[in-house]
Amino acid sequence: MDKPESRLMFISQEHTVDVLLERAKMQDCNAAPTPCPAGTVFTNADCPATPSPRTTEYASLVALANYLACWTRPDIAFVVNKLCKFMSKPGDAHFRILKHLLRYLKGSKQKGLLFDFSSPASVFGLHGFSDSSHADCPDTLHSTVAYIFRLDNAVLSWFSKLHSFATTCTNHSEYAALFNAAKEAQWLVYLFQEFKLAGQLTPIPIYVDSSGVVSMVFNPVDHQSNKHVKIEHHYSRELTALRVITPQRLPSAENVADAFTKPLATPAFLAVVPKLVDFVNM
């Protein structure tokens, strides 16, 4: 739905959700309140010794769910990213999580991205959130890192992925998450420069729930706990000095990126999901 006169646009993929449910023969399933049960652990230990005869079915359903997660459904990005790890050898546990995800989509298929700029003045401006879940992968001990950027209340970009190498502590993994967010912030600046708006949006606040990370950015003293950190991860320091970004601390309960790093309990998820997706009555 697009209403230029009211400065409002809504993008959803309700038809794609219907196709996904039809492929899974779950058109009449009961809805679930969250994409994934809280406390779920994604591990290779749940994979069978030999590939399941339903591997192709699993891969087809997860691929279509990934299409949704990449374009209009940031609320399912975390669980879809985890399910993608088991494309070649899914186990019964992975099928159960996939079915839970489809039940969630059943009850939320009308949701999508709402771009509402009806207010003449910017309320929040361009801002981001970054977060990590330290060593949450039991197979590799790698951390999930994530970020999300919004312009006022409109979601622009998001990211949730298992880090490519092990981080040694929570601060290290949070710092790596900030590095990824800093790169995205710089790209958004380049994008908005094309619209002659970048000067009005920088420095971009990036909210983190770790005071240690903020200290590492603003007080770059090398010591025993961070001398091993990769040079590339200090990129956020440079962008902070250039006033492209400004990392800020906020409580974990207010960090929107938390939904991209772990399966939240129902109350916590229901509190954050309105900041990710919305719906409009046609």
Stockholm file with secondary structure:
# STOCKHOLM 1.0

chainA/1-282         MDKPESRLMFISQEHTVDVLLERAKMQDCNAAPTPCPAGTVFTNADCPATPSPRTTEYASLVALANYLACWTRPDIAFVVNKLCKFMSKPGDAHFRILKHLLRYLKGSKQKGLLFDFSSPASVFGLHGFSDSSHADCPDTLHSTVAYIFRLDNAVLSWFSKLHSFATTCTNHSEYAALFNAAKEAQWLVYLFQEFKLAGQLTPIPIYVDSSGVVSMVFNPVDHQSNKHVKIEHHYSRELTALRVITPQRLPSAENVADAFTKPLATPAFLAVVPKLVDFVNM
#=GR chainA/1-282 SS CEEGGGTEEEEECHHHHHHHHHHTTCTTCCCCSSSSCTTCCCCGGGSCSSCCTTHHHHHHHHHHHHHHHHHTCGGGHHHHHHHGGGSSSCCHHHHHHHHHHHHHHHHHTTCEEEEECCSSSCSSCEEEEEEEETTCCTTTCCCEEEEEEEETTEEEEEEEEECSSCCSSHHHHHHHHHHHHHHHHHHHHHHHHTTTCHHHHCSEEEEESCHHHHHHHHSCCCCTTTTTSCGGGGHHHHHHHTTSEEEEECCGGGCGGGGGTSCCCHHHHHHHGGGTCBCCCC
#=GC SS_cons         CEEGGGTEEEEECHHHHHHHHHHTTCTTCCCCSSSSCTTCCCCGGGSCSSCCTTHHHHHHHHHHHHHHHHHTCGGGHHHHHHHGGGSSSCCHHHHHHHHHHHHHHHHHTTCEEEEECCSSSCSSCEEEEEEEETTCCTTTCCCEEEEEEEETTEEEEEEEEECSSCCSSHHHHHHHHHHHHHHHHHHHHHHHHTTTCHHHHCSEEEEESCHHHHHHHHSCCCCTTTTTSCGGGGHHHHHHHTTSEEEEECCGGGCGGGGGTSCCCHHHHHHHGGGTCBCCCC
//
